[in-house]
Amino acid sequence: GKLGNGTNMLGTLRKIWADQDTIEKKFFWMVIVMEVVVTFVSGIFTYFEELSVWAYLSCFVTSFLVAGFGLLAYKTREYGLCYMGAFYVIGLVLMPAAFFFCGGVKSGMPMYCSTLMLVGAVAPVRAKYKWIAFAIVLLWMGAAMIFSLSGSEYSKMLLTEVSERASAIDVVASYIIMSVVIYCIGVFVVAAYAKEREQR
């Protein structure tokens, strides 16, 4: 039944977590889980803010895509490739789309766009590839934000107009969600570092 499926899913997650033998791998999975939860919850908030169907669909698609890349990484052990793939797809396609669909700079999307950089930062690949990916996504998202403020006909066509109420709800909700995420990640990193030092 549904209870059994939930128990099996929890057991799978525990097994995945137990298989991670380094701080880097555990941090990888923490960020994956955080991204899945944050984007899914954002989709729910966006739905109740009565924005366009594309707004909350982009959030839900991002959530399932991150989960898919995470599971693919676990199955194939190609953590770096899957992680960078997720970073590029989300940073260059899904996040810019969600930015326009959710109201641009009047929404909480800039906060999510900034936090996305965590995904690229913890990717288990060479530093130069991470810096290249960071620069590409940062410039692309920056260009999208500047374009949304340009006032051109094309930007007005793409940008969803949101009410002051919806904008306020989105900004406050985004602030609360991202504050919890950043705090939890900080606590985890400090605790994991202290535990590793004790084991040496």
CORTAGI-V404620 format. One record per pair of residues at least 12 apart in sequence whose ideal C-beta (glycine too) atoms are under 6 Angstrom apart, sorted by the first residue. I is the first residue (numbers start at 1). J is the second residue. If there is no record, write none. Layout:
i: {I	I}
j: {J	J}
This chain:
i: {16	23	23	24	27	28	30	31	31	32	34	35	36	36	36	38	38	39	39	39	40	42	43	43	43	45	46	49	49	52	52	54	55	55	58	58	58	58	62	62	66	69	69	79	80	80	83	84	84	87	87	87	91	91	92	95	95	96	99	100	100	101	103	103	104	104	106	106	107	108	108	108	111	111	113	115	120	120}
j: {74	192	196	124	122	122	188	118	122	70	181	66	63	66	67	177	181	59	62	63	63	59	56	59	60	173	59	166	169	101	160	101	101	102	94	97	98	101	90	94	86	82	86	124	124	125	123	123	125	119	120	133	116	137	140	113	116	144	144	158	159	160	160	162	148	159	162	167	170	170	171	174	174	178	141	178	133	134}
